[in-house]
């Protein structure tokens, strides 16, 4: 269900990036893309799809996604904002 929900939202965003008359802001937030125990590989693939869509877009837009399992090739990239939280360095210290 997580993949289905997020894929639908990504499809709406993709439509708004292609059609200037599409009535959806060119902004999307995907909160915790691996929710409900999604396996790492599936989460990583979805992250790659998000990044590829963004890279191909010809219009200004913003995509924010949160994850605790970042795809290896994205880790440390300029797309990452903020610090990494671990069990040793929790978000609510």
One Martini backbone bead per residue (centre of mass of N, CA, C, O) as a GRO file, in nm:
protein
   93
    1UNK     BB    1   0.055   0.064  -0.017
    2UNK     BB    2   0.293   0.258  -0.015
    3UNK     BB    3   0.364   0.241  -0.312
    4UNK     BB    4   0.091   0.326  -0.422
    5UNK     BB    5   0.067   0.603  -0.286
    6UNK     BB    6   0.343   0.721  -0.387
    7UNK     BB    7   0.298   0.671  -0.692
    8UNK     BB    8   0.056   0.853  -0.725
    9UNK     BB    9   0.195   1.115  -0.633
   10UNK     BB   10   0.422   1.104  -0.848
   11UNK     BB   11   0.230   1.113  -1.091
   12UNK     BB   12   0.111   1.389  -1.033
   13UNK     BB   13   0.375   1.542  -1.043
   14UNK     BB   14   0.456   1.462  -1.331
   15UNK     BB   15   0.213   1.601  -1.461
   16UNK     BB   16   0.282   1.892  -1.358
   17UNK     BB   17   0.563   1.899  -1.516
   18UNK     BB   18   0.424   1.867  -1.814
   19UNK     BB   19   0.159   2.044  -1.732
   20UNK     BB   20   0.081   2.379  -1.706
   21UNK     BB   21  -0.246   2.320  -1.638
   22UNK     BB   22  -0.195   2.175  -1.392
   23UNK     BB   23  -0.361   2.163  -1.059
   24UNK     BB   24  -0.052   2.135  -0.925
   25UNK     BB   25   0.186   2.172  -0.737
   26UNK     BB   26   0.550   2.179  -0.766
   27UNK     BB   27   0.509   1.988  -0.495
   28UNK     BB   28   0.661   1.735  -0.268
   29UNK     BB   29   0.584   1.502   0.005
   30UNK     BB   30   0.781   1.231   0.136
   31UNK     BB   31   0.704   1.043   0.418
   32UNK     BB   32   0.860   0.780   0.474
   33UNK     BB   33   0.912   0.562   0.220
   34UNK     BB   34   0.954   0.293   0.434
   35UNK     BB   35   0.696   0.226   0.536
   36UNK     BB   36   0.591  -0.069   0.679
   37UNK     BB   37   0.861  -0.248   0.607
   38UNK     BB   38   1.020  -0.180   0.372
   39UNK     BB   39   1.245  -0.268   0.166
   40UNK     BB   40   1.533  -0.135   0.068
   41UNK     BB   41   1.527  -0.177  -0.243
   42UNK     BB   42   1.250  -0.042  -0.284
   43UNK     BB   43   1.321   0.230  -0.163
   44UNK     BB   44   1.561   0.293  -0.347
   45UNK     BB   45   1.404   0.286  -0.612
   46UNK     BB   46   1.212   0.518  -0.543
   47UNK     BB   47   1.432   0.731  -0.506
   48UNK     BB   48   1.538   0.713  -0.797
   49UNK     BB   49   1.274   0.802  -0.932
   50UNK     BB   50   1.264   1.080  -0.807
   51UNK     BB   51   1.538   1.185  -0.911
   52UNK     BB   52   1.484   1.140  -1.215
   53UNK     BB   53   1.240   1.322  -1.239
   54UNK     BB   54   1.380   1.580  -1.147
   55UNK     BB   55   1.611   1.583  -1.363
   56UNK     BB   56   1.395   1.596  -1.617
   57UNK     BB   57   1.288   1.855  -1.543
   58UNK     BB   58   1.187   2.190  -1.686
   59UNK     BB   59   1.072   2.285  -1.410
   60UNK     BB   60   1.007   2.423  -1.130
   61UNK     BB   61   1.079   2.244  -0.817
   62UNK     BB   62   0.980   2.034  -0.525
   63UNK     BB   63   1.141   1.766  -0.336
   64UNK     BB   64   1.050   1.577  -0.045
   65UNK     BB   65   1.234   1.325   0.142
   66UNK     BB   66   1.203   1.072   0.383
   67UNK     BB   67   1.465   0.867   0.545
   68UNK     BB   68   1.639   0.574   0.691
   69UNK     BB   69   1.709   0.454   0.378
   70UNK     BB   70   1.945   0.545   0.193
   71UNK     BB   71   2.072   0.553  -0.095
   72UNK     BB   72   2.399   0.509  -0.156
   73UNK     BB   73   2.429   0.731  -0.396
   74UNK     BB   74   2.295   0.968  -0.208
   75UNK     BB   75   2.492   0.954   0.001
   76UNK     BB   76   2.649   1.270   0.033
   77UNK     BB   77   2.491   1.446  -0.133
   78UNK     BB   78   2.362   1.763  -0.218
   79UNK     BB   79   2.058   1.665  -0.150
   80UNK     BB   80   2.136   1.665   0.136
   81UNK     BB   81   1.960   1.761   0.435
   82UNK     BB   82   2.114   1.766   0.705
   83UNK     BB   83   2.128   1.536   0.950
   84UNK     BB   84   2.216   1.235   1.085
   85UNK     BB   85   2.031   0.980   1.239
   86UNK     BB   86   2.088   0.790   1.533
   87UNK     BB   87   2.107   0.617   1.815
   88UNK     BB   88   2.343   0.810   1.918
   89UNK     BB   89   2.196   1.053   1.728
   90UNK     BB   90   1.933   1.193   1.806
   91UNK     BB   91   1.680   1.424   1.741
   92UNK     BB   92   1.608   1.439   2.076
   93UNK     BB   93   1.857   1.551   2.272
   0.00000   0.00000   0.00000
